[in-house]
Amino acid sequence: MPITTGDTALRSSRMMLAESLSSFMKLDGRRKIVITTLSVVLPTLYLATIDYSFLWRYAGWTNQVTAAVMLWTATMYLLKKNKFHWICGVPALFMTSVVSTYIFYAPEGFQMDYQLSMIIGSVITLFIAGWYVYQIVKHRQMGKNASLKAA
């Protein structure tokens, strides 16, 4: 998996660099390939020397953060459309708790004490839960006000 991901990243960076350079310089095919390949080789050689297990833990954490953000986005969408928002809201709260606690405790994060990480993660989760309840109350009041104006 890391080899194919690294290969894909290398090809993508070379193509992005080629496209960026083509807007500034007029190069033919061969020159563009040589310049973009050489400018990507040095960072690639450096990246070949680092320990990727550390990088994969960050990738895993950011993947979970992305899932939490998507769950919150879906929750707010469902809330605004007056649909059953709890189906996404409860997992979003759980994911918020997990990712916020993990980053404070993990070796690639802030490396804090376990108990302190749990407290900070709980405080963040409680703050977000309070915001969520506030959003629910606000949308219910807006719904009541809209129905009173319609009547």
Contacts in CASP RR format, 6 or more apart in sequence:
PFRMAT RR
TARGET T0000
AUTHOR 0000-0000-0000
METHOD contacts of the structure
MODEL  1
MPITTGDTALRSSRMMLAESLSSFMKLDGRRKIVITTLSVVLPTLYLATI
DYSFLWRYAGWTNQVTAAVMLWTATMYLLKKNKFHWICGVPALFMTSVVS
TYIFYAPEGFQMDYQLSMIIGSVITLFIAGWYVYQIVKHRQMGKNASLKA
A
2 52 0 8 1.000
2 56 0 8 1.000
10 40 0 8 1.000
10 44 0 8 1.000
13 40 0 8 1.000
14 36 0 8 1.000
14 37 0 8 1.000
14 40 0 8 1.000
15 36 0 8 1.000
17 36 0 8 1.000
17 39 0 8 1.000
17 40 0 8 1.000
18 32 0 8 1.000
18 33 0 8 1.000
18 36 0 8 1.000
21 27 0 8 1.000
21 32 0 8 1.000
21 35 0 8 1.000
21 36 0 8 1.000
22 32 0 8 1.000
27 35 0 8 1.000
54 108 0 8 1.000
57 106 0 8 1.000
57 107 0 8 1.000
57 108 0 8 1.000
58 108 0 8 1.000
61 99 0 8 1.000
61 102 0 8 1.000
61 103 0 8 1.000
61 106 0 8 1.000
61 108 0 8 1.000
64 95 0 8 1.000
64 98 0 8 1.000
64 99 0 8 1.000
64 102 0 8 1.000
65 99 0 8 1.000
67 95 0 8 1.000
68 92 0 8 1.000
68 95 0 8 1.000
68 96 0 8 1.000
68 98 0 8 1.000
68 99 0 8 1.000
71 88 0 8 1.000
71 89 0 8 1.000
71 91 0 8 1.000
71 92 0 8 1.000
71 95 0 8 1.000
72 88 0 8 1.000
72 89 0 8 1.000
72 92 0 8 1.000
72 96 0 8 1.000
74 88 0 8 1.000
74 92 0 8 1.000
75 85 0 8 1.000
75 88 0 8 1.000
75 89 0 8 1.000
75 92 0 8 1.000
75 132 0 8 1.000
76 85 0 8 1.000
76 135 0 8 1.000
78 84 0 8 1.000
78 85 0 8 1.000
78 87 0 8 1.000
78 88 0 8 1.000
79 85 0 8 1.000
79 135 0 8 1.000
79 136 0 8 1.000
79 139 0 8 1.000
80 139 0 8 1.000
82 139 0 8 1.000
82 143 0 8 1.000
85 136 0 8 1.000
89 132 0 8 1.000
92 132 0 8 1.000
93 125 0 8 1.000
93 128 0 8 1.000
93 129 0 8 1.000
93 132 0 8 1.000
96 124 0 8 1.000
96 125 0 8 1.000
96 128 0 8 1.000
97 121 0 8 1.000
97 122 0 8 1.000
97 124 0 8 1.000
97 125 0 8 1.000
100 120 0 8 1.000
100 121 0 8 1.000
100 124 0 8 1.000
100 125 0 8 1.000
101 117 0 8 1.000
101 118 0 8 1.000
101 120 0 8 1.000
101 121 0 8 1.000
101 122 0 8 1.000
102 117 0 8 1.000
103 109 0 8 1.000
103 110 0 8 1.000
104 110 0 8 1.000
104 112 0 8 1.000
104 116 0 8 1.000
104 117 0 8 1.000
104 120 0 8 1.000
104 121 0 8 1.000
105 111 0 8 1.000
105 112 0 8 1.000
105 114 0 8 1.000
105 117 0 8 1.000
105 118 0 8 1.000
110 117 0 8 1.000
112 120 0 8 1.000
END
